[in-house]
């Protein structure tokens, strides 16, 4: 502990070092901060990650391309579909495999449902971090319906292993499509209810407005992605700007931070972007279900999948932003190297910088608003 | 700009420092000298018409046959919507390269990860510690010739295969 100079009154202030986590309710997985505080004010919060390192990248060098898809699920358990898709896109690009048209639709439907589920967890737990217990339960109730739909689509509720190289594992049946529409009809008003309950709440807004502001330059320099980047007012979405799959045919908006209650790029802006993204996902889902063509859900892909030597980098817009798979092939059955670049990793690296001079309670708001996810950081 | 024009601009600015441009592959890349990487990166960020605001990814590749480790920089420009991949070849027995932390702050964590898993030393880095593995771990797992240590702090890292146990 560092003692600072005694003040004239005879009182001392002492720096305190506190360990927050790894088992702390607001740490979203297993991560730890070493926080140095002067009373309520943080002078430094050093993130300590790696508790969930499962060497997913090394495993990639030991299994075949087809066999690696289930492992990608584990990179981010809240949005497993996107890791599936990014890896499959990379493998397809390397081998020049075409995805069937119905397969693309199934992918987008599954992904957008997954995005809603992931954002629900994000905004729900965020409310809980701030001290609002009820909205969390409401959010999880809706997510439960999505989990049921996912189970119907692919047989799994969390780690899907649904998207395969060349398409998807199973076709989506008409009955399931109808149930998805039923859910969407029900979910639209729920978002409004959620806004009445949480987003418009005076206490909630005052806890977030103007807290932990990320400027545009910082967002670039720290390479924030996804809702965190858009919260700082940068209109950038991979679905729109580096189009992949069938996104160019779909009509949707890219919500950005608008400084509604505080400063541009504050915690509330990041939160508000996620809420509006859920509504955009609903829009996308409705269009997809309407446009879905008939045909096979997966292309004919050889069991012994050997892409020619080369390398490629595939990006998708995951709920936590730009998820990139850098896959290097040496022409054999096994990838030479798989690198997973995730949004939470870079979001985590900015916390050290943003935490200087904020209150302890605001640190929790900051972590929640960046929506960091420990397994995605550690991989 | 497409990758070819980016390479031409770099070649003009840094004659002899950049080479081996491959434009006919999925991700066009070029190789830069290890001693000029900071200048190359800064030029790519600030140069007219280049505007690479972000370092999308920084990783490495281990090539034991060629006796080299490649550090790979994926750069992206939001304002121009173009990208380029830069590679730096380093000797495998003593891989050292300057940090690009001064250009993009995110390099701090990316480089820590590459240091941890590949053992590349980033000179001038402000906080070069292991990030994924414990401080006292030996070896760099993503190297191709990595052999896992048998035990860590008295805990075995090996486990008998479950199938064998069943068959017995």
Interface residues (C-beta under 8 A of the other chain):
Chain A: X49 X50 X53 X55 X57 X58 X93 X94 X218 X220 X221 X222 X223 X234 X236 X241 X242 X310 X311 X312 X313 X322 X324 X326 X328 X336 X337 X339 X341 X345 X346 X348 X349 X350 X353 X378
Chain B: X25 X26 X27 X53 X54 X55 X56 X57 X59 X61 X62 X72 X74 X78 X81 X85 X104 X105 X106 X108 X109 X117 X130 X131 X132 X133 X134 X141 X142
